[in-house]
């Protein structure tokens, strides 16, 4: 029995320790196993790294689905009266 199995032989993620019954799917190799949760987390980290690399290189990039500061301010305009400078600053900071 390897370190990646419980007494019933159920696979365990080598990264987070969750059992196969606790996750959507488990991918196993000769000596390791990784669950879908850890794969998603790794993908998020890689995407963040790519964005940071593009920013460091000075490349223009656009994050998909992220509203522009103007759009954020327009939403704030629906709920907050006045405070235009604060809404602009907040919109840029959130973006």
C-alpha positions in Angstrom: 0.0 0.0 0.0 1.5 3.4 -1.0 1.2 6.7 0.8 -1.4 7.8 -1.7 -4.0 5.1 -0.6 -6.1 4.5 2.4 -6.9 1.1 4.0 -9.5 0.4 1.3 -7.1 1.1 -1.6 -8.8 4.4 -2.5 -6.4 6.9 -4.2 -5.4 10.0 -2.3 -4.3 13.3 -3.9 -0.5 13.7 -3.5 -1.0 17.5 -3.2 -4.0 18.2 -0.9 -4.6 14.7 0.6 -8.2 14.4 -0.5 -9.5 10.9 -1.3 -10.9 10.1 -4.7 -14.4 9.9 -3.2 -14.1 13.5 -2.1 -13.3 15.0 -5.5 -14.7 15.0 -9.1 -11.9 13.0 -10.6 -8.4 11.7 -9.7 -5.6 11.5 -12.1 -3.0 9.0 -11.2 0.6 8.3 -12.2 3.1 5.6 -11.2 3.8 7.3 -7.9 1.5 10.3 -7.6 -2.1 11.3 -7.9 -3.7 14.7 -8.4 -7.3 15.7 -8.0 -9.3 18.1 -10.2 -9.4 20.7 -7.4 -5.6 20.9 -7.4 -5.4 20.9 -11.2 -7.8 23.9 -11.3 -5.8 25.7 -8.6 -2.6 25.1 -10.6 -4.2 26.4 -13.8 -5.3 29.6 -11.9 -1.7 30.1 -10.6 -0.3 29.6 -14.2 -2.8 32.2 -15.6 -1.8 34.7 -12.9 1.9 34.1 -13.7 1.2 34.7 -17.4 -0.6 38.0 -16.6 2.3 39.1 -14.4 4.8 38.2 -17.1 2.9 40.3 -19.6 2.7 43.2 -17.2 6.4 43.0 -16.5 7.1 43.0 -20.3 4.8 46.1 -20.7 2.4 44.3 -23.0 -1.2 45.3 -23.2 -3.5 42.7 -22.0 -7.2 42.3 -21.2 -8.6 40.0 -18.6 -11.7 38.4 -20.0 -15.0 39.2 -18.2 -13.5 42.0 -16.1 -15.5 45.2 -16.4 -13.6 48.4 -17.3 -13.3 51.2 -14.8 -15.9 53.2 -16.7 -18.4 50.3 -16.4 -17.7 49.9 -12.7 -18.3 53.6 -12.1 -21.6 53.4 -14.1 -22.7 50.6 -11.7 -21.7 52.7 -8.7 -23.6 55.7 -10.2 -26.8 53.6 -9.9 -26.3 53.2 -6.1 -24.3 56.2 -4.9 -25.3 59.8 -5.4 -22.4 62.3 -5.8 -18.9 61.3 -4.7 -17.7 61.2 -8.3 -14.0 61.4 -7.5 -14.3 58.6 -4.9 -16.2 56.5 -7.4 -13.6 57.0 -10.1 -10.8 56.2 -7.7 -12.6 53.1 -6.4 -13.3 51.9 -10.0 -9.7 52.2 -11.0 -8.5 50.5 -7.8 -11.0 47.6 -8.2 -10.0 47.1 -11.8 
